[in-house]
Amino acid sequence: MDMGRVIGQVVATVKDPNIAGLRLFVVQGLNEHMQAKGKPFVAVDGIACAGMGDVVTLTFKRDAAIALGDKPPIDACIVGFVDESTVLEKDGSINTFKP
């Protein structure tokens, strides 16, 4: 699982029938220090309550489809929220990051 921040919403006039009624969001991937990584991508809102600015956990590829009942043709799915991220640094210190 990875973390990401919801940065936008996708409006689609036509969707695959298996994802009809599900919201699509633009998500920016985050590293363990809550800094942006990679390019933004589209993910299905599998928890049906994510919103703009939320830091979420994501699952990808086959696991994303399984998260929604193994029917939809999706590659990324939001499956939870992140309250905080705690990282054990190389020097032994512990840092906690909150969204």
C-alpha positions, 0 to 999 in steps of 0.5 A, a space after each residue: 500500500 502507498 499513501 497519496 493526497 487527493 488533489 482533484 476530482 475527475 468528471 466523466 460523462 461515460 464510465 464503465 458500468 462496473 464503476 458507475 456511481 463511484 467517484 474518481 479522484 486525482 491523487 498525488 503520491 506521497 513518500 513516508 515524509 508526506 512529500 510529493 513523489 511521482 506524477 499524479 494519477 486517477 484512483 477510484 474512491 473505494 471508501 466512498 468518503 474521501 475528499 479534497 486534501 485528504 491523505 489516503 492509503 491506496 492499493 494498485 493493480 489486481 488488489 485495487 480490483 479485488 478491493 471493489 469486489 473483483 469486478 471493475 477495470 481499475 488500477 488504483 483504489 483508495 482504501 483508507 485514511 492516514 492519520 499520521 506517518 511515523 518514520 524511523 530514520 537512518 540515524 535512529 531518530 523517530 519522526 512523526 508526520 501528520 497530514 
